[in-house]
């Protein structure tokens, strides 16, 4: 299932949205999303073989020759009972930064700070084949900060280095919520899932750190599929 089939509402689009490659920015009720058991998994992947390394070499050669690789797709999930600390234009800020980082944003989805809604929004991106599902907000220690718990249930492989890099970067730039974030990062199916803190500084600084790391992981996942 493509997430654009669920979230797209063409009447809500603006010219500026289209310029950023954003398919939709809206608040949705995700309580009826497909059964989590249908989420794709990476179980059973063995050691890299000759085909894997051939695919890896082909990607590197294409980049060296300046050839364009397939675009990476992202789904953004904004988590909060109220507007995030980053401001009312958080959706546009995140979409713009991802676009600058080489991602096509399929949708920006707003959900309440409820574990089931967060989980099902992430599942939609995974089932729809997004390369990245990025959640923003809900990574603190408050009673309504449930994003890490919802994410943990879906990860096939933890990749803690991504959020460790975000915390380190946040500490150096003064983004306190990023530095103490409980966010997680990993792989669900063939999708990279990352939790990001919700302040404007955490988003701006974190995106510069995040995008090259995610591109590296997506390269690896696509080589697994090709092999």
N, C-alpha and C positions, 0 to 999 in steps of 0.2 A: 504494500500500500504506500503510495506517495503522500507525504504529509501535506503537500499542496492541495490534494483533493479534499482534505478535511478543513484546512485553515483558510483557503483562498476565499476572499470576498471582494471581487473586482471593484465594486462601487466605492470601497474605502481607499483605494490606491490613489496616490498623488504622483505628479511628475517627478518630484524629488525622491519619492520612494523608489520609483522605477530606475532612476539614475544610480541608486545604490545597489540595485539588484535584489531588493527586498520583495518577496512575493506577497507578504502580508504582515501587518502588525495589528494584533487584536487580542482581546481577552477571550478565552474560550473555557468551556466546561469540558474537562477531559475525563469525566467519570465513566464514560461509555467506551473508552478506547479498548482495542482488542486484548484478548486474554494474554497475560504475560508469558504463558508457556509457549506462545508462538514466536517469541523473540529468537532471532537467529543466534547460534552459538558457534564458538570456534573449537569445540571439543574434538579431540582426536587428531590435531595437527601434529605431524611428526617433525623429525629433524629436516633442515633444508637439504634439498637434493640438487642435482645438476640443473634442472629446470628453474629452480628458484634463483640460482646465481646467474643464469642466462637472462632472466627477466630483470634482475637487478642491474646487470650490465647494460641492458637495452635502455632502461630509464636514465641511467647516468650518461649514456651516449647521446640520448635525445636532448638532455639538458645542455650538454657540452656543445651541441650543434645549434643551440638556441631554439630548438623546437618547442612548441607549446604542449604541455602535458594537460590531461583532462582536468577541468575545473573541479575544485573541491566544494562540496555542498555543506552548509551548516544550518542547524536549527538552534535558535536561542530561546531559552526558557527564563523569563523574569519571575522571580519568586518573591511574594510579599503580600501581606494583607492591605498594605497602603503603598503609596508611591515610594520607590527606593530613595535612599539618601543622595543618589547621584542625580536626581532631578526628574522632571516629567518627560524629558526627552531622552531617557536612558535607552529606549528602543532604537532611536536613530543613531545615538552615539555608538552603541555596540555594533550595529549594522554597518556603519561607516568604517569603523576600525577593522572589522572583519573583511570588508570589501577591499580596503587598502592592503590587507594581509593576504589577499589572493583567494578569498572564499566568496562563493555565491550564497547569499542568505535566503533560504527557502521561506522562512517565516520567523517572526518574533512572537512568542506566545507568553501571555501573562497568566499565571496561576496563583492561587492563594497558598499561604504557608501551611499546606496540608500534605502530609506524606503521600497519600494515595494519589493526589493530583499531580504532585511533582514526579512521582514514579511513572505515571501513565503518559505524561508529556514527554519524558525521556524515552519511553518505550516507542512512542510514535515516531520519533526521529530515527531510532535504531531500526524499526521495522521498515520505515520508508527509505532506508539506505543512505542516510546522511553520513558524511565523513566525520563530522564533528557535531556533538550536542554540547552546547555551552550553557550552563545554568549560572544565573547571576543573582546573588542574594541568598539569605537563609543559612549562612555558614558560621554564624556566631554561636554563643552559648545560651541564648535566650530560650524560653519555653516554646517559642514558635519557630525556632531555627531547626528545620527538619531535612534540609537538603542533603547533607551527608548520609543520613540514615536511609533516605529514599534511593540514593545513588548506589550505596553499598550492595543492596539486594540485587542489582542488575549487572554488576561487573563480573565478567569472566576472568579478566586479568587486571590486577592492580598495577598502575604505573606511577608510583608515588613521587618520582623525580619531577614530574610536571608541577604538581602543587607545591613541592618543596622549593622549586625555582620561583614560583609566584610569591611564596611567603618571604623568601630571601630578598627578592626584588622589592616587595612591599615594605620590608623593614628599612631598606636603604633609602627609599624615596619618602618615607614618612606616612605611608598608607597603613595605619595601625590595624584596621580591620582585615587587611590582607595578610599582615604579619602574623596575626593570631587566628587566622581562619582555620576551621576544622574541615575545609573542603577536601574532596577526594578527586582522584583522576585515575583513569584506566580505560579498558577496552570492553565493550559489550558487543558481541557479534563481530562485525567489521567496522564498528563506529567508535571513535575516541570520545569519551565523556569526561568533561572537566567542570568542577565547581569553582566559581570565582566570587570573591567578596563583592558587595554591592555599592561601595562608595565610588564617586567619580574618579578619584585619584587611583583607587585600586584597579578600576577598569582601564583607564588610560595607560598606566604603567604596566599592568598585567598583560595587556594585549600585545605589547611590544615583546614581552618575554614569551608569551604563549604561542604565537603563530609559527615561528620556526620549529618549535618542538612538536607541534601537532603535524606540521607538514612532514617531518621526519617519520613520525609514527604512521601516518597515512601511506607514505611510500612503502613502508614495511608491510602494512596490511594488504596493499594492492599487489605487492609481489607475491604474497601468500596465495591470493586468489588466482593470479596469473599462472602460478606454478601448479 
